[in-house]
Amino acid sequence: MSKFYITEVFLQFISNNVSNHFLGSIVKVVNLAHIDILLMSVESLDDPSAYCKHDDDRKTVKGFFLYLDFISALIINLGERSIDLLNKYKNSQHPFIP
């Protein structure tokens, strides 16, 4: 899995056009070696409003937070060892890392 795939997942979520097949393929290949890619993808995010098409764009905001939920689920699914690997991000100032 590469940063490209995670970026594509994000774009699918914020466009409200998610491929369950694509998400499933990521779930199958993600492993502990991908923790940094997952966390860096979150750290690179701006405020949800930066991705909105207009002021009342609830679909994009919903997709933004579903993306965060997906990343969290991937990490949780990796088990206890993933929690240990997250410790190096404990001092992150990004609002979506904690």
C-alpha positions as CSV (number, residue, x, y, z in Angstrom):
1,M,0.0,0.0,0.0
2,S,1.3,3.4,-0.8
3,K,0.5,7.0,-0.1
4,F,-1.2,7.2,-3.5
5,Y,-3.8,4.7,-2.4
6,I,-4.5,6.5,0.8
7,T,-4.9,9.8,-1.1
8,E,-7.3,8.1,-3.4
9,V,-9.3,6.8,-0.5
10,F,-9.5,10.4,0.9
11,L,-10.6,11.7,-2.4
12,Q,-13.3,9.1,-2.7
13,F,-14.6,9.9,0.8
14,I,-14.8,13.6,0.3
15,S,-16.4,13.2,-3.1
16,N,-19.1,10.9,-1.6
17,N,-18.1,8.3,-4.2
18,V,-16.6,5.4,-2.2
19,S,-15.7,2.1,-3.8
20,N,-16.3,-0.6,-1.2
21,H,-14.2,-3.0,-3.3
22,F,-11.3,-0.5,-3.2
23,L,-11.6,0.0,0.6
24,G,-11.7,-3.8,1.0
25,S,-8.5,-4.2,-1.0
26,I,-6.8,-1.7,1.3
27,V,-8.0,-3.5,4.4
28,K,-6.5,-6.7,3.1
29,V,-3.0,-5.3,2.6
30,V,-2.6,-2.8,5.4
31,N,-0.1,-3.8,8.0
32,L,2.0,-2.4,10.8
33,A,4.6,-1.1,8.3
34,H,1.9,1.3,7.1
35,I,1.2,3.1,10.3
36,D,3.4,6.1,9.3
37,I,1.7,6.4,6.0
38,L,-1.7,6.4,7.7
39,L,-0.8,9.0,10.3
40,M,1.0,11.2,7.9
41,S,-2.1,11.2,5.7
42,V,-4.0,12.6,8.7
43,E,-1.3,15.1,9.6
44,S,-1.4,16.5,6.1
45,L,-5.1,17.3,6.3
46,D,-6.4,20.9,6.5
47,D,-9.6,21.9,8.2
48,P,-12.7,20.1,6.6
49,S,-13.9,23.4,5.2
50,A,-10.9,23.6,3.0
51,Y,-12.3,20.7,0.9
52,C,-15.9,21.9,0.6
53,K,-17.4,23.0,-2.7
54,H,-19.7,25.6,-1.0
55,D,-20.8,26.8,2.4
56,D,-23.5,24.1,2.8
57,D,-21.5,21.1,1.6
58,R,-22.4,18.6,4.2
59,K,-21.4,15.6,2.0
60,T,-17.8,16.7,1.9
61,V,-17.6,17.3,5.6
62,K,-19.3,13.9,6.3
63,G,-16.8,12.2,4.0
64,F,-13.9,13.9,5.7
65,F,-14.8,12.5,9.0
66,L,-15.7,9.1,7.6
67,Y,-12.1,9.1,6.2
68,L,-10.8,9.7,9.7
69,D,-13.0,6.9,11.0
70,F,-11.6,4.6,8.2
71,I,-8.0,5.4,9.1
72,S,-8.8,4.8,12.8
73,A,-10.5,1.5,12.0
74,L,-7.5,0.4,10.0
75,I,-5.2,1.1,12.9
76,I,-7.5,-0.5,15.5
77,N,-7.8,-3.6,13.2
78,L,-4.0,-4.0,13.4
79,G,-4.2,-4.8,17.1
80,E,-2.3,-3.8,20.2
81,R,1.1,-3.5,18.5
82,S,-0.3,-0.6,16.4
83,I,-1.0,1.3,19.6
84,D,2.6,1.0,20.6
85,L,3.7,2.4,17.2
86,L,1.3,5.4,17.6
87,N,3.3,6.6,20.7
88,K,5.7,8.5,18.5
89,Y,2.7,10.7,17.4
90,K,1.5,11.5,21.0
91,N,3.0,15.0,20.9
92,S,1.5,15.9,17.5
93,Q,-0.2,19.3,17.5
94,H,-2.5,18.3,14.6
95,P,-6.2,18.4,15.8
96,F,-7.1,15.1,14.3
97,I,-4.3,12.9,15.6
98,P,-5.3,12.6,19.3
